[in-house]
Amino acid sequence: MENRRDIIFYKKYFTKFFSEQPTIVKQKIAYVFKVIRTVEKVPEKFLKHLTDTDGLYEIRIEAKSNIYRIFCCFDKGKLIVLFNAYQKKTQRTDKKEIRKAQKLKDEYFKNKD
């Protein structure tokens, strides 16, 4: 399968989160990344635009009965930049995590190239 999108990690936020996860969660994240990279239209089940944000998205992972969110954005249309991630404990998306992701996104675009 040909990649339609590339995924990069901004700083170490996501990689630190990933390294702390059990194998089953890592496998599920890898599967969702493969879907995001290769399908033409990514289902909202896996990638959703966050309303009231400036171009921020969340990658949605479910593994067993746990829910994980990885914040990201698009750069140049086909490049997905990953920021922070966390395990959801409630139905709502954590506002503190959204603010952190927005700050990282702004920092990324300010300092890139």
N, C-alpha and C positions, 0 to 999 in steps of 0.2 A: 504494500500500500504506500502511496506517495503522501508525503507530509504536505498538508495545506497550510499549516501554521507551525511556527517554532515556539518553544517555551524556554524562557530564561529566568534565572533567579536573581532578584535584586538583593545584594548583600547576603547575609547568612540567615535571615529570619526563617525562610521556609526550610532550608536544609537542616537547621537545628531542630525545628519541629518534626520533620520527617525522620531524622535519626532517632528520635525518642519514641517512635511509634512501634507497636508490635507488627510482626510480619504480615498478618492478615490485612492490616490497615495499609501498609506499604504496597501490598499487591493490588488493593482496590484503587489506591491513588495512581499507581502505574497504569492500570486499566483505563481509568478516566482520562488520564493524560493522553493515552493512545487514541481514545475517541476524539478528544479535542484536537489533536494533531491531524487526524486523518479524515474525519467526516466533513462533508461540505457544510451542512447546517447542524450545529451542535444542539442537541435537545436541551431545553431549559432545565430539565432534571439534573444536568451536569454543569451547566454554565448559565448564570442568570445575572442580568444587569441589575444593579442596586438603584432603586429610585432615590431621588433626592441626593445623589452623589454626582460628581463630575467625571463620568466615564469609568467608574469603579464597578467591577464584576466580582462575583463569588463563584468559585468552583465548589460544587456540592458533592460530598462524599458520604455514603452510608456504608458502614461496615458493622455487621451484626446489628445490635440495637443502638449503636453510637452514630452520631452525626458530626461531621467535620466540615469546616469551611476554610477555603484558601482564597485570600483576596488577590485580585489581579487587575490588569488593564491591558488594552491593546496599544501597540506602538507600531505605526506604519501598516496598520490593518491586519498583518499576518503574524505579528510577533506578540506573544503573550508574556507579560512581565509579572512574575509572582512576587508577592510581598509577604505579609504575615499570615499565619494560619492558627486555628484553635479548634478545640473540641467544644461543640455546643452542649450546654447543660440545660437550656430552657428552649421554649418555642421561638423566642425572639432572638434576632441577631444582636450581639453585644455591641452597643454604641461605642464603647471605648475601643474595641477592635476596629470598628469602621473608621473612627477618627485616626487611629494609628495608621491604617492602610492608606487613608487619604493623604496623610502627612508624608508617608513613604513614596506615594505616587508623585506628589508635588516635588519632592526632593529628587526623585529619579529624573523627571523631565527637566528640572532646573540644572542638574549636573551632567546630563548625558552628553556624550561626544565632547 
